[in-house]
């Protein structure tokens, strides 16, 4: 008996594949976000442990509020990009993702301005400076990694790669971007408002 005949006569076996790939991707992303949240929560708590409620006078409240607003608007444009991708609106997807990238870049520039002022008023070797530069630096790293991921999604999406039922890369990246924004929503009052 030939191997081809054996294959034709062999009983077919179907294995239960368990959760779908999308469900596994979503679970993995949420576990990652939870682990990153623990890191940020620890650093936020260290601010109060190390400095109490003290806040230096040189902290630029206007700049802090402005970059917070920029980041919150970027979350809206990211959401709109995801919704456009899910509905097959390629032009809306590209437009909103480009706006998100621009707003994220503007946020990074704002953090750079923050740092320039921070080095003058509360250098990294001071207690508040250590907390400030650690928290904003870690967050800026997450923003930059989010911008890189968004840029890759945009690059792939320019050619219509994403659409209804096939946009996990967009969804996952936008969820990560929302996480980065929510982290800043906790960092901002911790550094700028509590005194």
N, C-alpha and C positions, 0 to 999 in steps of 0.2 A: 504494500500500500504506500502510495507516495505521500509526501508531507502535505501537498495541496489537498489531497483527499482527506487526510486526517484533520486538517483545519476546517474543511467544509462540514465534516461530520461531528466535530467536537461541540459539545453543548456550550452555548454562550453563557457566560457568567457575568452578572451585573452586580457591582459593588455599590453600596450606599456611599455616596460621596460626601455626605454630611453637609455642613453649612456651605453656602455658596461662597465663591471667591470674594464677592463684594462684601459679604458679612464679615469675612475674615479680615479684609482690608480695613473695614470700619472699626472692628474691634482692636486691631493693631494700632490704628491711629489714636483711638481713645486711650489705650494703655500708655502710649507715648506721651500724650497730652497730660495725663494724670501724673506721670513720673516727672515731667517738666514742671508741673504745677507745684509739686512737692519741693523742688529746688527753689523756685521763686518764693514760696511761702517761708522757707527756712531763711532766705536772705532778707525778706521783709521783716521777719521777727527779729533778726539780728540788728536791724536798724534801731529798734526800740531798746534792745538789750544793751547795745553799745552807746547810744546817744540819748536815750530817754526820749523826751519830747522836744529837745533842743533843735533849733533850726537856725542856720546862719542868716544874717541880714542880707548878704550878697546874693542870695538865691533869686534868680530872675523869674518872678511870678508870671509876668506877661508872656515870656517865651515859653515857659512850661505849659501854660494854658493854650497857647497857639499851637504847639506841636501836638498837644492832646487832641485838639479839635481836628487837626489834619489827619491824625491816625484814625479817629472815629469816622470821619468821612470816607477814608480809604476802606473801612470795613463795609460801608454801604456800597461803594462801587465794586468791591470784590463780590458781595452778595449778588449784585445785579449782573456781574459777569457770569457767575455760576448759573443763575436763573436763565440768562440768555442762551448759554450753552445747552442747558437741559431742554430748552424749547426749540433749539435749532437756529436761533438768531445769531448767525456768525458775525455780522457787523456789530451788533450790540455786545457780543462777547468780547471782541477785539477792542472796541472803544472803551468799555468799562475796565477791562484788564489793563489797558494802557494808562487809564486814569489812576488806577490803583498803584501801578508801578511809579508813576510820577509823584503821587502823594507820599508813597513810602520813601522815595528818594528825598523829598522835601523834609520828611521827618528826620531822616539821617543827617541832613544838613543842619537842621535845628539842634539835634543832639551835639553835633560838632561845635556849634555856637555855645551851647550850654557848657561843654567841656572847656572851651577857651575861657569863659568867665569863671568857671569853677576852679581852674588852676590858679586864678588870681585870688579869689575870695576864700576858698577852702581847699587847699592843695591835697593831693592824694594821701600824704602822710598824716594829715589830721584825721581824727576819728570820723567826723561827718564826711570828709572827703573820701575816705576809704569806702564807706557805705555807699555814698553817692556814685562814685566811679564804678564800683563793683555792680551795683544794680543797673545803672544806665548802660554800662558796658555789656553786661550779659544780655540785656534786652536788645541793645543795638545789634549784637551778634545774631540774635534770633530774627530781628527785622531784616538784616542782610541776607540770612539764609532763606527767609521767606521771599524776599525780592528775587533771589536766584531761582527759587522754585517757580515763582510766578512768571519769570522771564522764560523759563523752559516750557511751561505750559502754553504761554503765548506763542512761542516759536512753533510748537507742534500744532497749536490750534489755528494758526494762520492759514493752513492748508485744509481746513475742514475736518480735522481728525476727530473732533469731539462733536457730539450731537445727542439727540434724545436716546436715552438708554445706554449711552457710551460716553460718559464724562467723569469717570471716577477720578482721573488725575486732576481735573478742575475742582471737583468737590473736595477731595482730600487736601489740596493745596489751599483752598479758600478756608476750610475749617482750621488749618494750621494758622493762617493769617488772622482769623478771628481770635484764636488763642493768644497770639502775640498782642493783639489789641486789648483783650481782656486783661492780660498780665499788666499792661501799662495803666489800665484803669485802676489797678491796685497800687502800682508803683507811684503814680502821680500824687495822690493824696498823702501817701506815706512820706514822700520826700518834700512836697511843696506845701501841703495844707496843715499837717499835724504840727502843732507847737504848743 
